[in-house]
Amino acid sequence: MLDMEIIADQISRAFRGESWHGPSVREVLAGVSAEDAAAHPIPGAHSIWEIVLHMTGGYNLVLRRIRGECAQLSPEEEWPPVVEFSADAWRESQDNLEQLNQQLQSAVRAFPTERLSQELGSEYPAYIQFCGAPQHDLYHAGQIVLLKKALSASRGAA
């Protein structure tokens, strides 16, 4: 059985870096302005900011389940809208994401190993949800990279 520290480390590496896969969430968000975060360079795709808020919802969901809730996300919780467009609001969104990532790491470290195979607030066992958190992060980090490339290309074409 996996040690809880190993799982928490994977959550950290996907978010903070020092992993072999490529850039982490924090690395792909570095230097993104509020204006770029709110942009929609790919028609029909979410913005970087919307993705950050979505990832925040995912962390909140798993944390709620760890606390014993049988929680599901409403559509508004899964893809919350950006309500305030400012540099301060963008920094706050990123800080909130980072804080929730740290809370999830702490909660995983404290989680009883013997409960990993048990359902955790849904039909999914704790193990699947804990390992799914960094998988979810990296999926969206890839999307953010593509959005940044699309932003750059749109500026080059102007």
N, C-alpha and C positions, 0 to 999 in steps of 0.2 A: 504494500500500500504506500502511496505517496506521502511524504512528510508535508505537513502544512506549510512549512517554511519554503519548500520548493515551489508550491503553488503560488504563494504570496510573492516570491521572487519573480515568477513569470508575469504576474500582474504588474509588478514594478517595471520590469524590463520592457514590456510592450508600451508602457506609458512614458518611462523616463529615458530609456536607452540602454546601451551596453548589451545589445542582443545581436546575434548574427544575421537576423532576417533583413535588416535595413533600418530606416529611420523610425523612431518611436513617435508616438502621438505628440509629445512635447517638442520633439525635434521638427516635425512637420508644421507645427503651429508657430515656431519661433519666427519672429519678424512679420507675422501676418497682421496687417492693420485692421482696424474696425471696418474701414471702407471695403477692403478686400474680403474680409470675413463675411460681410453682408451681401456681396456681389453674387450674381447668378450667371456665371460665364457660360454655362452649359444649359440650354433650354430644357426645362422639365426636371432638372436636377436640384437637389438641395444645395444651400450655400454652406460654406465652411462653418459659419456660426450656427446654422440649424443643425449641422452634424454634431457640433460640440454640445448643444443642448440635448440632442438625442442620446448621446453617450452619457450625459449626466443622468438622464432618465433611466438608462440601463443600470448604472451603478446604484441609483436609489432603489430600483426594483429588487436587486439582489440583497441589498442591505435590509430592506423591509422584510424580505423573506427570512433572512437570518434572524431577525427579531421575532419571528413567529407568525407573520402575516401570510395569508394565502392571497398574495397580491398579484394583480395583472395591471398593466398600464392602460389607461384610457388613451384614445387617439391624441388628445391634447398633451398627455404626459409623455407619450412615445415620441412625438414630433412637436414639441412646443414652439410657438412662434417667437421670433425676436420682437420684443416689445419696445425696447429703447435702443436707438442706434447712436452710440457714443463710444469714444475710446475707453471711458471709465466702465461702461456697461460691458464692453468686450473683455476688458481685463477681469472684471468680476465673473464673467462666464467661465473664463479660463481658470481663475483661482478656485471657483466652486468645483470645477471638474477635477482639479488637482487634489483638493481637499477630500472629495468623495473617493478618489482613487486610494488615497492614504487610509481613509476609514475602511475601505474594503480590504486592503492589505492587512490591517490590524484585526478586522473581524475574521478573516480567513485564518490568520495565525492562531487565534483563540478558539477556533472551531474544533470540536472533538473529532479526531480522525475516525473514530468508529462510526460516526454518523455520515461520512462521505457518501455512502451508497444509498442513503435514505432520501426520499423525496423532501424537497425543501420549498414549501409554499406553492408548489405546482407539481405537474407530473414528472418534472426533471429532478434527478438526484442532485445533491449539493455538489458533487464532483463535477458534473456536467456544467453546472452554472458557474462554478469557480474557474474552471478551465475555459469556459466560454467567454468570460470577461476579457482576457487578453486577445482572444481570437476576434471578438467584436471590435476591440480597439484597433487591431491591425487592419481589419477589413476597412474601417473608416479612415485610418491613416492613409491607406492607399487611395481612397476617394479624394481625400484632401490634397494629396500630391497631384492627382489629375486635375482638380479644380485650380490649383495654383498654376499648372502648366497652361490650362485654358485661359486663365487671366493674363498670363504673360504673352501668350499668342495673340490675344485680342488687342493688347497694347502695341504689339509689333506690327499688327495689320493696320493700325490707325495712322 
